[in-house]
């Protein structure tokens, strides 16, 4: 399927109009580079699978319009396409068919982010949840990469089931099977924090400076630390994480060395590798923040339910003891 780039009009407007951080850093260019790399590495799905999905969608439209013959022809064509794809490669499982990108920008400093977090905490204590949500919602500075895949062990089976149902005259069952096929598509999401991209770019710029430009190097490294702090406050990295602590230590070591003998080549290489590894690991995250939040809520509710059950048990035990005393 044709790759598409989806960008929020408001957030991307802010993003694309940003002039950087008083340095060569250009957020627009950094994000464009990531998108281009991802699109270059994205493998096109086999044409048979693409054709099969197109015919499946045509069948769904025909069923909605009550055109049984058109729906059957489309399902038969879809089945032939999927059969051909699986015959060519029986090991097909999750096959990426589309890749989408969405950018969000928050231009505030680490102090601005911290102030919003503090305000949100105060609002939540006062049970002013809606205003707190409005305060926190803009705190996203990232590129979201969503990869949509077709499960070839499920989708073709559902299409064949729909075709068999339609041949028996059961249009409702056919429609349900095609809908089930559509709903089986898998969406894997990775988040690339923009502050980490900016920090990486600032570090690269600093590493290229002549040794005599100590003040400029110090300024760029200080700005990189600020971006790491922004990433931490925005929730992309934990301040307790080894990778985060290592990066800050790397930068501090270079800052000290610049003021000393200024032998920083190896230190910069270590720093560049560490920031690259952190960005790569962040891209592997498949769970969305909503999924993580829901898991935490469920875990909390489970813990509270266990506490409540334990308290009820204690209450019953105490009640039984009181009853025995009264009987005596």
N, C-alpha and C positions, 0 to 999 in steps of 0.2 A: 504494500500500500504506500501511497505517496506520503513522505514525511512532512509534518506540519510544525510550524513554530507558533505556539500560542503565547501571547504576551499581554498581560494586564495593561490596559490603556493608561490608567493612572500611574501605577507603580513603575511601569516601564518608561513612561514619560519622564518621571523623576530620574530614573536610572540613566536614560540616554542623554539627559541634559546635564548630568553631573560632570564637573570639570576635573574630578579627581581629588587628591588630598594634597594640594599645593606641591605636587611633585609630578613625575612623568606618569604616575599611575592613572590609568583610564579604565574605570569599571566597565564601561561599554565594550572596550576592546578585549578586556580579560574574559568577559562572558561570551563574547562572540568567538573567541579562540576555543573555549570549552565546547560550545555548540558545534563549531566546525569539526573539531576532533571527534566528537561523539557521532556526528553524522557520517564522517568518513569511515569510522570503525563499524558503523551499523551495517550488518549484512542484509541484503535484500532477500525477502522470503521467496521460495520457489514460486514460479508463475502459476503452477497448478493450484497451490494453496490460495493465492490471491484470487484466482478465478473461482475457486470453490466458495470462498467467502462472499464474493460478489453475487454469485448465483443464490447462495443461501439468503442473502438480504433481499434479493428479487423475489424469492419464494415467500418470504415473510410479508412483503408488500402485497403480493398477489393474494395471499390468504386473508389479509386484512380487508381486501377489496372483494373477497368472495369469488375470486377467479381460480377455480379448482384446477383447470387444465394448465393454465400458465404456471401455477404453483408447482404442479407435478413435473412439468418440463424443467423448471428451474432446479428442483430438488434432484432430479435425475442427472442434470448437468453437474451439479455440485458434487454428487456422489462419484461420478466419473473422475472429476478432477482430484478429489481426495484419494480415491483408489489409486490413481496414477502416481500421486506424490508418495504414498505409502509403499507402493510397489518399487519405486525408485530408491526409497530409503525407509525400510521397515522400522528403523530405530528412532524415527522422528517422535519427539515428545513435545516440549514447549518450544514453539517456533516464534521468534520475534517478528511481528508484522508491521509495527508502527512505533515511532519514537516522537515524543512531544516535549517541548520545553516551555517553562514559564518562569519569568524573572520577577523578583520582588526587591524593593529597595527601601532601606531606612538609612537616612543620611546623618542621623544624630551621633554625637560622640558617646564615649563610654559613660561619661557623667550624665548625659541626657537619658541614656538607657537606664542607668541606676536610679535616677529620679523617678522615672515612670514605674519601675518595679516597686519602689518604696511607696509611691502614691497608690498603686494597685493593691498592695498589702493593706494599707490603711482603709481603702474602700471595701475590701473583702471583710475586714474585721467589723466594719459597720454594716455588713450585708448589702452593700450597694454593688451587687454583682454585675449588673448590666453596664454601669459606668466603668467598672474595673476591666471588664472585657473590652470595652471601647478603647481604654488606655493601652491595653496589651496587644490588641490586634495588629497595629502597625509594626510591631517589633519582629519584622522578617527582613533579612538581607541575604538573599539566597537565589540560586538557580535550581529549580526543580526539574529533574529528568524522569519522565515516565515512559517505561517500555511496555508496550502492549503485546502479549503473546497469545497464540492460539494453542490450546492443549490438544495435540493430535491423537491422543488416546481417548478423548471424550467427545470432541466436536463432531468428527465424522460419524461416530456411533449415533449421536443424537439426530444427525441429518438423515441417516438411514432409517432410523426409527420413525421419523416424521414422514418419510416417503412411504413406508409400509402402512402407516396409519391412514395416509391420504388415499392409498390404493384401496383400502377397505371402506373408504367413504367417511372416515372420522376426521373431519377438518379441525375440530377442536383439539383433538389429541396431537394432530400434526402441527398446529400452531404452537401448542405448549412445548413440543419437542424442539422446534426451531428456536423458540424463545429461550429454552434451556441451553441450547448451543451458544446463542449469543451471550448469555449470562455467564458462560464458562470461561470467557476470555480472562486472562490473568494480567493484572497491572502491577508491575514492580516499580517502586519509586525510589529514586536516590536524590539526596539533597547535597548540593555543593555550596557551602557557606561562602558568600562573597568576601567577608573580612579575611578569610584565610587566603583567598586568591590575591587580595590586595597586599597582605603581609608577605606572601611569597614574592610578589613583584617588587616590593620595596627592598626585600633582602637581596634579590638579584641585582637591583640597581646599586645598592651599597657595595656589593662584592666587586662590581666593575669599576669603582672609583679608584683613582690614583691614591697611593698611601698618604700623599701630602694633604689630601682633602679630608682631614679628620673631622672637622665640624659638620660637613655635609653628610659624612658616613654616620656620625652620631645622631644626626637629625632623622635620617632615614630609618635607622634601627629603632629609635624612640617611637617613630610613627608605626613601625611594624609591631612593636609591643602594644601600642594602643589598639591596633586592629585585633591582636590576639585577645586583649581584654574585652573588646566589643563582641568577639566570637563567643567568649565565655559567658558574658552577661546575656547574650541572646540565646544561650542554651545549646550552642552547637558543639561545645566541648566543656568538659568538667574541669574546674580548677584543681580538682584532686587527681585528675588523670595524669599518668606518668608522661604521656606524650606532650601534654600542655606544660607541665613543669619543666620537661626537658628543653622545650623550645625557648622558654623564658631564660633558662640557665644558659643555653647556647648564646642567646643575644647578649646577656650580661657579660659572659666571658669575652665575647668579641669587643664589647664596649670598653672593658678594662684593658684588653690587649692593645686596642687602638691608642690609648693614652700611654702605653708602655713601649715595648719594642716594635709593636705593630706588625707582628708576624701572624697574619690572620687567614692566609690562604686555606689551610687545612680546616680551620674553625668554620670558615664560610661553607666549605664543602659539606661538613657535618650538619650545619644548620639547614642548608638547602635540601639535603636528603631527608632530614627530620620533618620539615614543613611539607615536602612532597608526600611523604608517607602518611601524614595526618590528613591531607586532602584526599588521597586515594582511599584511605580507610573510611572517610566520611561518605564518599560516593557509594560505598558498598552497602550502606544502610538501606534496608528494604522496607522497614516499618515506617509508616507515617507518624507524625506527632499525634494525630488523632488516635491511631492504633495504640501507641504507647500510653497515651492518657487513659484510654479505655481499659487497658490491662491494669494500670495502677489503681483505677477506680474499682475494678472488680476485685483486685487483691485486697484493697482497703475494706471493701464491703464484706469480703469473706472473713477477714480478721475481726471486724466488728461483730459479725454474726456469731463467730466462735466465742468472742468475749461475752456476748449477750447470753448465749447458751450456757456458758460456764456460770454466769451470774445467776441464771434461773435455777441451775442445779444446786448452787449454794443456798439460794433462797428456799427451795423446797426442802433441803436438808435441815436448815434452821427451823423451818415451819414444823417439820415432823418432830424435831427435838422439843420445840415449844409445846406441841400437842401432847407429847408424852409427859411433860412436866405437869400440864394441866390435869391430865388423867390421874396422876399420882396425887 
